Amino acid sequence: MVTKANMTKASEAPARKSEAVKRALQALERAGKLTAEDVVGEARKKTSPLHDFFEWDDSKAAESWRLEQARGLIRSVLVKVTTEDSRVISVPVYVRDPTAKDDEQGYAVLASIQSNPKAAKAALYVELVRVEGLLTRAESIAEVCGLAADVVKVAKRVSALRRRVQPVAQA
């Protein structure tokens, strides 16, 4: 039976774990800096609050890393395109497949979707959602550093554009 007390304990668990992770990372800081190597070194300890965030089965970790490398390789392929006004721009050959479900992976060749207005709009929408996420992070950092005004302006413009290209199915 789920009681209010059980629900409170369950909801406090992620917060306690988050605090433990934050403390463990802070303990690894040296002169205000942190390295991935230090984090992995600490996480190797089974008693570390960082331990469960890593895949320790080397065969699974290696395969996962190879998949990440493949994604990076796919994203790195660019082609130069000359626009109607004679500008030369570099664009990715592959973009997130606009027909893929949120929990599916996959890429589509940009040239194959550019002539399909619905797919092109969906691909742009996905990119703008990613940009919004980065701008939200940048806004938080800018706020702390006292530089938020310009970032907020850009974020609002990107959000307005994203709403304009939002596919009907996403609405």
N, C-alpha and C positions, 0 to 999 in steps of 0.2 A: 504494500500500500504506500502510495506517495503522500507524504504529509508536508505541511508547510516547512517544518524543520528540515526534512530531507531535501526539499527543493532549495532551501537556503544554502545548505551544505554543498549541494551539487553546483549551484551558481557561484559559490565562493571558490571552488576548486580551481577553475581557470585563472581567476584573479591571483590566487596564492602562487600558482605555477608561474604566472607571468612575472610576479614580483621576485620569485626565486631565480628566474632566468635573468632578469634585469640585474639582480645583485651579483650573480655569477659572472656576468659580462663586465660589470663595473669592477669587480675584483681583478679582472685580467687587464684592465687599462694600465698603460704605462705612459705617463706624461700626457694624459688626455687622448691617447691613441689606442687602437685595438687592431689585432691582426686575426685573419681567419685561421692561421696556423695555431695561434694560442687558443682560440676557441675550440678547434678540433682536439688539441692536446688535452684540454680540460674535459671535453665531452667524452673522451675515451674512458674516463673513470665511470664505472657503472653507478656510482653514488651521486654523480653530478646531475643537477637539474637539466643540464644541456644534453645528456646522453641520449634520451629518447627522441631527439630531433634529428638523429642521424641514422642512416642505414649502415649497419655494421657487418652485414653479410657482403663480403667483397665481390662475389659474383653479381649480386643484385645491384650493388653500388656502381660497379664497372659498367654494367649494361645501361643503367640510368644515366651515367655520365656520357656514354657514347650517344645516347638519344639526345641529350642536351647539346653535345657537340654538333650533331646532325642538324638540330634546329638552328644553331648559330651559323652553320655553313649555308643552309638554305636562305636564311635572312641576309647573309652577306653578299649574295649575288645581285649585282646592279647592272643596269643597262642605261646608256645615254640616249635621251630622246630629245629631238628638236621640236619645240612647240610652234604653234601657228605664228607667233610673233618672233620667231627665230632664236628664242632662248634655248640653250642646251642645258638640260637638267638630268641628274641621275635619279633613277627610280628603281625600286626593288622589282626583280623579275617575279618573285613569289610574294603573295600576301595571304593573310589568314583567309581560308576558304569561307566565303560569305554564306554558303549553304550548309556549313557544318553546324551542328548543335553546340550549345555552350560547353557540354562535357566531351565533345569530340575534338580531335586534333586534325590538322590538315591544312594544306596550302593550295592556293590556286594560282595559275599563271596570270599575272595582271593583264597581259595582252588578250587573254581569252575572256576576261570579264568586262573589259573596257567598252565593248560594243553592246553590252546588256545593261541598260540603265538601272534596272532593279538591283542587279548584282553589284554594279559599280557603286551605287549609293550605299548598299549594305557594307561593302568593303571599306568605303570612306567612313561610315558610321563606326565600324569597329576600331579604326585607327584613331578617330576622334575620342572615343571612350578611353582608349589607352592614354592619349594626350591629357585628357581631363584628370585621370588618375595621377599622372606625373605633375600636373599643375597644382593639384590639391596638396601633394607633398611639398612642392616648391613654395606654395602659399604659406604653409605652416612654417617652413624654414625661414622664409622672408619675414614673416610676422615676428618671429623671435629675434631676427637680426635688424628689425626696424626698416625693412625694405619692401613691405607688402603692397603698396599702392599700385605699382606698375604690374605686378603679377596678378593682382585681382582684376585689373582691366583686361588683361590677356585672357584670363580664365573665363570671364564673362563672355568675351567674344567667341571663344572656342565652344562654350556651352550653347550659345545661341546658334552657332553653325551646326553643332551636333543635333540640336532639336529640329533644325530645318531639313536635315538629311535623314532623320530617323525613319527607318523602314516602317511601313504600316504594321507589319507583323510584330514589331518591337514595341509599338505604342501601348 
